[in-house]
Amino acid sequence: MTIHCNPYPIQEQFMQALYGALEHGKVGIFESPTGTGKSLSIICGALSWLRDHEAKRKQEADRLLQGDMGTSLNSSSSSTVSIPPLSSAEPDWITDFVQKKAERDLVSKLKDEELRRKKREERLEMIRNNSQLKYALKRKVRICEDDEAMKLLQLPVDHQGEELKDHEEEELIVAEYESDDESKTKNKFSCGDDEDDLEEEHVTKIYYCSRTHSQLSQFVHEVQKSPFNQDVSLVTLGSRQNMCVNEEVRRLGSVQRINDRCMEMQKNKHDQRPKGEVDQGKRRRGVSKAVCPYVGAQGLQTLRDSVLGAVRDIEQLLSLARETRSCPYYASRLAIPPAQLVVLPYQTVLHEGTRRASGVQLKGQVLIIDEAHNLSDTLSCIHSSELTGAQLCRAHSQLTQYSERYRSRLKAKNLMYIKQILFVIEGLLRVLGGKVGQNPHSQSTQPATELLTMNNFLFKAQIDNINLFKVHRYFEKSMISRKLCGFIEKYAGTGVTSHTQTQSDKKENRRTEGLNRYLQALQTICNILATLAASPMMQIEGFFMALTNTNTDGRVMLHTQGSVAVSSVKFLLLNPAVHFSQVLKDCRAVIIAGGTMQPVSDFKQELLFSAGVEAERITEFSCGHVIPPENILPLVLCSGPSGQELEFTFQNRDTPHLMDETGRVLSNLCNVVPGGIVCFFPSYDYSRRILGHWEASGVLARLSSKKKIFQEPKKANQVEQVLNEFSRTIQRCAVDGGVLSGALLFSVVGGKMSEGINFSDELGRCIVMVGMPYPNIKSPELQEKMSYLDKNLPHSGGRSPGQALIENLCMKAVNQSIGRAIRHREDYACIILCDRRYSRPATLAKLPDWIRAHTRTHTSFGPAFAGLRRLHSDRSVPLPQCSVSQWVIKY
């Protein structure tokens, strides 16, 4: 279904601003409240620009091919061929020769581009219109795969067994490593004549990323309803965990195990291992020799073509992949080069290694980052890393056993790097007060927290003489982490029965008996629910990469507590701009969008200016809401019904009279607000304390006599159940008209229900914010971040950057929570900010424009309550006729 309706005026403004930002290569910060059609505005504005951009390029190419090349060459902005500067003393014939050569090169390039473009368009048209081709290709794939399987299965059984025996050990050994080798691994899925089709040049495209897969699916659904549904080639990227259709692999559960098994099965496929080896391999508790039936060059190409031929979300793609028995994970990556719109999660585009592994190329492309209110924190989180003492001990033991077993078969360069890795791990354990070869739980440490610069940490760990850049490159090139995972999975088990063991098997088991005993004991002690195949070497590899950051961009925190096993060493990224700068440099334009982007001052300083972006390149757009002004009532309450001042500072927020006054505010709200009320507390700890006080004082009982009480669950998997029951209760109360007028939900700012949950219509007629959710100022990480900002960013408005960070973190969390209520044009709600400090001009300025414009501050409760009553009495069942003073409860 395609949407055909007139856009809101603010949507037109949004699209025009977006189009201009893309056309002029800007870095745009776009704010459009939820419910204003932000996704559709992004789709129509961005794809309109892409359509016009491609049309202009085609017209320019035609003009250059048909017109005066000498004139066009120098005037064309699209020309990628530059004429080398010539000295004025050069003879005319040389200048003429260089000019004509440049013209010939440009014509040749344009002809090639035009040929490729026509080939892409013809192929897409054929895919979209000729379904018979797809089914014919499907049959061809199955026939080819069946023939291949039959040929492999006809190999002699003895030969299979011998080959398996040799290959089992060979595949675990690190290949010969040359530190200066920069050769690239060829695509394993390219074969024969299909290589040109599978490896294509990247066309101009738009990368759209968001936080969660559900948000990406919602965006794809909007594309399907848009006017561009039939014209755009869209591909959705996701993790193996979300896109794998091989049930055997999906059952492994954890992300790391799924990734490891997938890589292993692709390697087996590449080696063309017979299926019969799976049964042979069961004689040992080794790595399974199964190959994935969903991976094959022809099958991937067929699925890739289907992906490009129609807009599909992940669920639709998975359904098609199961039908065609092709892997959607790899097929979607093959579809990136010719795709016009690529939809992908944050991690894939913001982390350079993941970006490179996924085949995402940002050079000259457009990047749109949606739900970007926490972009700075997301970048810091992605590039931070933490290791526990137990992980370090386990990794050291595993790598030592691996090195000893294959010492005679490993090249000298491999042994050298493995020794360096072991040496660094020993150093990391040493700073935690531990030693290798001992049970980390039996090694006690004194509780302490220490923050070190990068250089000081390297000196303290005595690893400053190790070139960590080369070691990290060795990790990448040799894939030692994956080899170690396979080694541990092969030798960790003890379920091998004696009557099936050969003499060599028994000798082999005796050789690894010590390793087995240690790993089993460690598994029991650490209560590791995942199998030992999930080697911590992957996390250690990530930590080694983190240690290559510059001395000023990060800190290392040592946190010892009780024993070495639970002590940790953590890298904190203080300067996220260092990892965002390359994205900003490569992309033609970057759009950073969200429903609530305020405050943006620290955002620009920390991420854009620090990354080298000039102020002229930054453009901002913020629009109001589509709701009428009378549909929203934001109120700042400075005092409660009894006149008690509302100020939830750390010193007085636990006082009984302030807690009681808050209860009286909620009791009054429950009297006049129909449907649902959502009350946010600043922290889980304060939520527990105030609810405990209310239960003891009888406030909860009084509240529950008016609305059914719900609390945010402790487990994330219980959120949906609580929300469903909350919704059903409100619906029942609206129909029954009994004593209860709805439901009251207690939640926490920054918790499971403060982001991504829609409290639209009757679910959220009132949002209450109790206090101001300032972060824990005593946190060592936060103190270090504040210190870093104070040293590296300019001071403004009489406040240091560190102090501004505290304010902005608080108000960003507030904005996300109060934005849960208004979700569409006909919706209405009131927003109650229960704290006198919200009335400060600097604090009010950090609210979203569409809320701040209507916010009213009340020093007494009566006038605020009167406005609240008017908002709901105009739209709901008439309230009893009485004065405001009679309705205000002051008990």
N, C-alpha and C positions, 0 to 999 in steps of 0.2 A: 504494500500500500504506500502510495506517495502522497506527501502532504502538499496541498495547494491552498494556501491561505495567506492573507496579508500579514506581514511581520509587524510587531510592535515598533513604534518610533525608535525606542532605545536599541532594538535589534538592528534596525537600519543604520543607526549611528555606530554600533559595534562593528558591523560588517564593513562599513566604509573606513573606519579607523584601522581595522585589521588588514584590509586590502592595501591601504596606503603603507602600512608598516612592512608588509611583505614586498611590495613593489620597490621600496626605497632601502631595503636591507636593514631594518631597525631591530633593536631589542625592545620588545613591547611588554609592558606590564598591564594586563587587562583584568578588570574586576567587574563581574556581572553577577548579581545575587542569584541564588538558586530559585528557580521558578520563573526566570525571565527568558528562558530559551537560549541559554549560553551555548550548549552543545550544537544546536542547529545553526546558531549564528557563526560559530567557528567553522562548521562544515561548509555552509554556503559562501561565507566570505573567503575562506582559504581555497576551496575548489574553484570558485569563480576566478580568483587570481591565477590559479594553476592553468585553467582552461585558456585564459587570455594570454598568459605568458607563453604557452606552447604555440598558440596561434601567431603571436608576434614573432617568435623565433622562426616559424615556418615561413612567414611572409618575408622576413629578412633574408633567410636562406634563398628563397626563390628570387628575390631582388638581386642578391649578389651573384647568383648563377646566371641570371638572364641580363643583368644590367651592365653598366660600365664598371669593370672591376677596379680600375685604377682609382676612381672616385670613391666607390663604395668601400674599398678596403680601408681607407684612412678614416672614413666617417662612421663606420659601423662600430657600434658598442658591443655587438655580440661576437665580433671576431676574436678568435683565440690565437691567431697567428700574429706575432709581432715582428716588425721589421727591425733588424739590428741597426743601431746607430752608425752612421757612416760619417767619416771625416769630410769636411767641405773640400778637402784637397783631392778626394777620390775622383777618378775620371768618370765622365757621364755614362760610359758603357757599363762600368761596374755598378753604378747606382741603378741603371735600367735593368741590369741582370738580376740584382737582388730583389727589385720591385716585382719583376715578372715571376721570379721563383716563389716569392711569398704569395702572389696571386694564384699560381698553380697549386701550391700546397693547400691554400684555403679552399679552392674549388674542389680539389680531391677530397678534403676532409668533409666538406658540406655534402658532396655526393654520397660518401660513405654513410654519413649520418642520416641522410634522406632515405637511403636504401634500407638501413636498419629500422628506421621509423615505420616505413611502409610494411616491412616484414612483420614488425610487432603488431601493427594495426590489423593486417590481414589475418594473422594468427588468432588474435583476440576475437575478431569477427567470426572466424570459423568456429572457434570454441563456443561462442555464445549462440550461434545459429545452427550448428550442425551437431546435434546430440548423437547421431549415428557414429560419428568419428570417435567420440568418447567411448562408446560401448565396444567399438571395434578394437580400439587400443587396449581396453580392459581385457578383452578376450586374448589379444596377442600377448599381453603381459603374463596372463595365467598360463598360457601354453608354453611360453619361453621358460617360465619358472619351473613348471612341471617337468619339462625336458631336462633342464639343468639338474633338478633334484634326482631324476632317474639315473642320469649319467654318473652322478656322484655316488649314489647308493649302489651302483654296480661295481664299485671298487672292491677288490678282495678284502675280506674281513681281517686277515692277518696283516695286510698292508696298513689297514686303518689303525689297528692296534699299535703297530710299531711307530707309525707316524704320530699317533696321539702321545705315546710315551716320550718321544723326543721333543714334541712341541710343547708339552705341559711345562717343562722346565725352561725351554727357550723363550717362551713368551713372557716369563717373569723377569728376565734378565734385561737390564738397561742396555740399550744399544750403544755402540761406540760413539763417544761424544767429542766433538771438536768445538771448542769455545768460540771460535771465530766463524763458525758456520751460520750463515744467515739465510740459507735456502728455505724456501717455503714448501710445506707439504702440499702435494697436489690433492685436488678434490677426489675423494675415493668414490664418489658416486658418478663421476664422469666416465663415459665409456664410448669408445669408438666414434661413430658418426654423430652421436648425440651430444658430444662435448660442446660444440658451438651453441647448441640450443640451451644447454643447462648453464653455461657460463656466459652471461650477458653483461653488456655495459649498463651501468645504472642510469636510468632516466631521471629527469627532474621530478622530485617527489616531496611529499610532506610526511614527516614523522610525527605521529601523535602519541604521547605517552601519558599515562595516569598511574595512580598508586596501586589499584587492585584489578584483578581480572573481571570482577563484576562491573566496575566502572568502565572498563574497556568494552565489555559486552553491551552495556547501555549505549555507549557511543556508536558502536556498529549498528545497533538497532535504529538509532537516529539517522545514520547514513542510509539505511534501507528505506526509511520513510521520506528521505529528501529527494529533490528533483534530480540528483546526481546518481541515483541508485543504478541506473542502467549504463552509465557512461564511465564510471570510475573503476579502476582496478585496485582492489583493496586486499591486503593480507594482514592477518592477525598473528603476532608472535607470542609465544608463551614458553614457560619452562617445560622440561620433560615431565615433571610431576603433573602438570595440568594438561599436557597434550599427548602423552603416551597412550596408545590403544592396545598395547600388548599386555594382556591381563597378568601374565606371569611376572612381568616386570613391575606393573602397578602395585601388585600385592606386597612388594618389598617395603612400601610405606615411606621411608625417609627419602629426602631429596638426594642426599649423597649416594645412597645405595642404588637409587634409580639411575642416577647419572653414571655411576661406575658400571652397572650391569649393561646399560645401553651402549657405552663405549666398548665394553668387552665384546658384546654381540656384534657390533659393527666391525670390529677387528676380525672376528671369526668369519663374518661374511666376506670381508675383503680377502681373507686367506682362502676362501672357498672350502671351508671345512665340511666334511660329510656329516649329515644328520645322525648317522649311526654312531658317531663318536659320543653323543650324549649318553647313550647307554653304557658305552665303554668307560666313560668318565665316572660313572657312579661307583665303580670299584674303588675309587679313591675319593676322599672328601675334598676334591680339588675344584678348580674353576670350571663351571659348566661350559661345555663346548657348543651349546645351543646357538643357533643363528636366529636373527629376528626375521620372521616371515613377512614383515611389513616393509622391508627395505629392499629395493631393487631399482636400478636406474630408470627403467621404463615405467615402473609403477609410480615412482616419485615424479617423473615428468608428467604423467597423466593427471595425478592429483594436483600438481602445481598449475597445470593448465586450467583445471576446474576451479581452483582457488582464484585465479585471475579472471575467470569468465563470469563470476557472479559474487556479489557481496555476501559474505557469510561470517557469523560470529563463531567463537570457538566450539560451542556445542554443535552447531550445524556442520562445522568442519570435521569434528570427531565422528559424527554420524556418517558423513561421506567417506571418511578414511576407513572406517570399519567395513563399509559396503565394498569399497574398492581394494581393501586389504593393502593399504599403503600408509606410510608413516607421515602424519601431519606435521610432526616436529621438523623433520628435514625438508619436507615438501614446501612448507611455508618459508623456510630460509632460502630455498632455491627460487622462490617467487619474488624475493626482495628486489632484484635488479630491475625487472620490467614493471613493478608495481608503482602506482601513482600515490597511494596512501597506505602507509605502514603504521599499524596500531600495535603498540608494545608497552610493557611495564617499565617503570622507572629504572630498575636495576640494569636492564638490557642496554639502555641508552646512556646512562650517567656513569657507568663503570667502564673504563677504557678496555680492560681485558675482556669483559663480557661482550662489549660492543664489537670488538674485533673478532671474537669467536663466533658471533652470530651473523657476521657478514653485513653489519650496519655501517654504511659509509655516509658521513655527515657533510663531506666537502661540497659546498655549493648548494646544500639542500635547506629545506625549511623544517624547523623543529618547533612543535607546539607542546608545552608542558602544562597539563591541566591539573587542577587541584594542587596548585604549587605553593600554598600558604606555608608549608613546612619544608620548602625546597632546601634551605640551608641546613636544617637538621637532618634531612634525608641524605644529603651528600656527606655530611660528617659521619653518619651512621654507616653508610655503605663502605666508607674507606677507613673506618676504625676496626680494630681487631683485638681480641682478648684470648689469652691462653691460661689454663689452670695448671697447677703443679702435677696433677694426675695425668693430664694430657701430655705434658712434657716427658714424664717418666715412661709412659706407655710408648710414645713415639720413639724415644731413645732406645728402648728395649727392642722394639720391632725392627728398627733400622739396623741395629747392631746384629741381630740374628740374621737379617737379610744379607748384610755385608759378609758375615762369617760363612754363610752357606755358599755364596756364589763368589767368594774371593778369588778363586782360581780362574773364574770365567769372566770376571769384570776387568775392563781395560784400566790402565793406570790412571787415566784422567777421571774415570768414574769413581774409582776408589778415593782419589784426592778430594773430589767434591763431597762425597759421602762423609769423609772424615771431617771436612769443614762444617757440614750440617750438624754432625754429632757434637762437634766442638761448640757451636753456637747454642745448641740445646742445653749442653752442660752449663754454659754461661748463664742462660736464662734461669735454669734451676738454682744456680749458685746465688743469684740475687734474691731468690725467694727463700734462701736458707736451706735448700735441699741438696741432696747428692744423688747421682745416678746409681742404679743397682740396688736401691733400697726401697722398701714399701713407703710410698709418699704419705700414707695415713699414719705411719708410726714415727714420722719425723715432725716434731713439734716446732712451732714458730711463735713469736710474740706478736700479738695483734698490732698492726701499724699500717699507715698509709703514707706513701712518699711519692712525690711528683718530680720527675727529672726531665731535663732537656734531652734531646736525642743524643747529643755528643756525650753528655755526662752519663747517660744510661749505658752507652757502648763502652765507655771507660770502666764503669762499675762492673759490668758483666765480663770485662776483659776480652771483648770480641771486636775491639776497634781496629785490629789488624786484618780483619776479614773483609774482602770486597763483596759486600752483600748484593751489589748489582749483578756481579757475575754469578753468584750463588742463585739468585732469583731467576736469572736467565737459564741456568742449568735445570732448575725445577721445571720451567716451561718446556724446554727443548727435550729433556730426557723423559718427562712424565714419570719421574720417580715416585710421586705420591700415588699414582694409579697402580704402578708396578707393586708397590708395597701393599696396597689394598688387596690385590690379587694374591700376593704371597701369604698374607695373614688369613684370608678366607680359605686358602688351600690347606694350610697347616694348623689352623686353630682347632679343628674338630678332633674328637676322640672316638667317634662312633664306628670306626673301621673294625670289622669283625676279623678274627684271626684266621678263620679258615679260607678267607678269600685273599689273604695277603701272600704275595710272593716274597722270596728272601730279600730281594732288593727293597720291597715295600717295608718289610719289618726293620731293615737296617735304616731306612729313611725315617721311619717313625721314631726309632731310638735316637736318631740324630736330632730330632726336633722335639723330643719328649720334654726337655726343660722349658722350651718355649711354650709348649702347650700348657704345662702346669702353671707357669707364670701368668699367662694370659687368662686362664680360667680363674685363678685366684683374684687377679685384678678385676675381672668382670664381676665377681661376686662382691668384692669390697666396694667397688664404685657403683654398684647397682645399675650397670649399663644395660638398658633395655634393648638397645640396638645391638646387632651382631658385631663381632670384632672386625668385620670387613670395613666398618666405618672408621678407618684409621684417622687419628688426629693429625696426620701429616698434612692433610689438606688445609686445616686451620693454621698449622705452623707455616706452610707455604704463604698463606695470606699475611701472617704476621711478619715474615721476612720481607715481603713486599712493602708493608707499612713502614718498616725501619729504613727504607730507602728515601723517605721524605726528608726535606731539609730540616736543619736544626730549629729554625724559627716556626715552621708550619705545624709542628705537633709536639706532644709531650707523651712520656711514658709513665704510667701510674703503677706503682708496686703496692699491692694490697695483700698483706699477710694476715691470716686469721686462724689461730689454733693449730692447723697442720699444713704441711706443704701441699697436700692433695687439693685442699679447697682454696689455697692462696692463689693469687692471679697476677699476671702482668698484662697490662692493657695499653694499647696505643690510642691516644686521643688526637683526632684531627682538629686543629684549631683554625685552620685557614681553608675552608671548603672551596674558595675561589681558585686555588691552585689546580683543582681537578675539573673545575667548570670552565676555566679559561680556554682550554683547547676546543671545547664544544662551541663556545662563543666565537672563537676565531675561525673555525671550519665552516660553520653554518652561514648560509646567505642571510637568514633572519631567524631570530629566536623569539617566540611568543610565550610569555609566562602568565598563565591565566588561573583564575580561581573565583569562587563565590565571595570570599572575604580575604582580600589581600592586605588590608590595613593591619598594622602600620607598615609602610613600605620604605621608610627612611633608612632603617638599618639594613633592610634587604638590598637596597641599591649600594650602600656603602660596602657591605660585607661580601656580596657576591658579584656585583657588576664593576664598580669603580676599582675594587681590589684586583679584579681580573684584567684590568687595563681597558675597560670599555669607556669611550669618551662620552661625556654628557650629551653631546649632540646626537649620538646614535640611540639614546634611550627615549622612548615615547611612552606616555601613560594614558590609560583610558579607564574611566570609572563611570558607571551609569547608575541611575536610581532603580527602584523596583517598579513593576507594572501594576502593583496594587494601588487602589485609591488611598489618599492620605489618612482617611478615617478608618482604614482597616488595620492600622498598626498603632499601638500605644506603648512606647518605651518610657518607663518611669524610673527615676532615681529616688529611692527612699532613704532619707537621712535619719528618720526616727520611726519607731513603731507605734502601735495603737495607744500605748500608755505613756508615750512621750520619751521612752528610753532611746538614746542615740544609738544608731546602728553603725558601728565601726569595728570590723572583725580583724583587728590587728593581732599579732602573735601574742601580745601581752594580755589582752582582755577577751579574746574570742571564746575562752573556756569558762568564763564567769557564768554562774547560773542565771543571773538576771538577763544577760544578753541572749542566752539560749532560750529562755522562756519567752522573751520578746519576739524572737524569730518564730516560735511556735504560734504566737498570737497572730503574727502576720499571715502565716499559712492558713490558720483557722478562718480568718476573714476572707481570704481568697477563695477558700473552699465553699464559702456561703454564696458567692456571686458568680464564680466561674463555672460554666457547664463543661461537661466532657472531661478532658485530660489536663492535668497540671504536671509539668516536669520541673523538679527542683534539683539544681546542681549545687553540690558542695565543693569546696576547693581541693579536698584531698580525701582519700579513703580513710585515713586516720581520723580526721575531723568528722567525717560522716559517721564513723563508728561511735565516736564519743557523744555527739549531739543526739543521735538516735537512742543511745543508751540512756541519756539524761531524760529525753522525752518519754521513754517507756517507763522510767521510774516515777516521773512526775505526773503521768496520766495524759500528757499531751497527745501521744500517739493514739490512745484510746479515743480521745475526742475527734482527732482527725479521721480515724477509721469509721466513725459514726456518720461521716459525711461523704467520704470517698474511700474506695478500697485501696489499701496501701501496697505498693510494689517497690522492690529494691533492686538495684543493679546486681546481677549475679556475679559470683566470684569467678566462675569458669566461662570462657568465651563461647563454648558450645551450648550454653544455656540461655544466651541472649535472645535467640529467636523464639524460644519457648516463652520467656517472660514477656516479650513484646506482643506475641500472639494473644496471650491471656490478658494483657493490658488492653489490647484493642477490643477483644471480645467483651470484656467487662464494660467498657465505655458504650459499646453498641447495645448491650443488654439494658444498661441504665437508661439510655435514650428511649428505648422502646417501652420498658416496664413502667418508668416514671415512679419508682419507689422512693425509699428514704435516701438511698445513695444517688448522688448526681453525677458520678463518673469515677475516675481513678486518679491517684496521686503516685507519681513515680519518683523515687529518690535515686539520683545518679551522681557521678563524679566528673568534674572537669578533666578532660584528657583521658577519660576512661573509655569503656567499651561502647557507650551510647552518646558520646559527645561529638562524634564524627561519623558521617556516612549513614546515619539513621534519620528517617523522615518522620517528624511528628506533625504531619499535615492535618488540616481540618480539625475534627473533634479530638484527635490524639494529642494536640498541643495548643489549647486555647490560651495557655499562659505558661511562660518560661520564667522561672525564678532563679536568680543567681545570688547565692548566699556568700558574701565576702568577695575578696579578690584573690584569685589563685596564683599568688606569687610562687616562683620556684624556691627550692630549699637553698637559701643563700650560703649555708654552711657546707654545701657539697664541694669537695675538692675540684671536681671537674668544672663546675660552674665558676668557682673562684679563679681557676686558671684561665678559663675562657674570658672572663671579665678583665683580668690582668693583661691578656694578649690584646684585646680590643683597645684598652686604654693606651697601650704603647704604640699601636699601629694605625689607629683610626683617628681622625680629627674630632675635637670636642665641639659641641654645638649647643646653643640654647642654655648655657650654664650647667649642662649635665655631661658627665663623662660617658663615653660609649658603653662602658660596663654597666652603669646605672640605667642607661637607655635600653640595654639588652634585657634587664630584669623587667622593666615596664612593658617592653614589647612582647616578651614571652607570655606575660600575664594577659595582655589584651588580645593577643592572637588566640589564646585558649578561650577567652571569654567570647570573642566574635564567632568562633566555631560553634560554641555551645548555643548561643542565643539565635544563631542562624538556622536552628533546627525547626523553627516554628512555621514561618511563612514559606510555602512551597509552590504556590500558584496564584494566579490573578484574583481568584474569588476567595482566597483564604484570608483569615484575619486572626490576630492574636495580640496579647499584651506581653511586654517584656519588663520584668521587675528586677532592678539592680539594687539589691539590699546592702548598701554600704555607702556611707557619707562620702567616701573618697572618690566615688564615681563622678561626683559633681565638680571635681577639679577640671578647669579648662583643658589642661594638657592631657588628662585622661579621656575626657569627652572627645577630643580631637582624634583619638585613636579608634573610635567606633566607626563602622562603615558609614559612608555618607547617607545612605538611605535610611539608616536608623538614627544617626546623630541629628538629622534635620528635624525629626519629630520628637526628640527626647525632651522630657520635662522633668525638672528637679523640684522635689517637694520637701520642705523642711519639716512638715507635719504630715501625719498619716491621713487625716480627714479629707483634704482636697484630692489627694492621690486616689483614695478609695472611691470618691465620688466619680472621678473620671473613669475608673475601672468599671464601676457599676453601669455607667452610661454606655460604654462600649458593648457590654454583653446584653444589657436589657433591650437594646435596639434590635438584637438579632435572635434572641432566645425567648423562652417562656417568660412572661411578665413576672417581675419580682414583686413581693409584697410592698405596698405603698407605705413607706415610713421614712423618717429622716436619716441622714447619713449617720448621725450620732447613735441612732438606735441600732444600725447595722454593724457598727464598729464594735468588735468584741475586745474588752479591755481586761479580761481576767488574767 
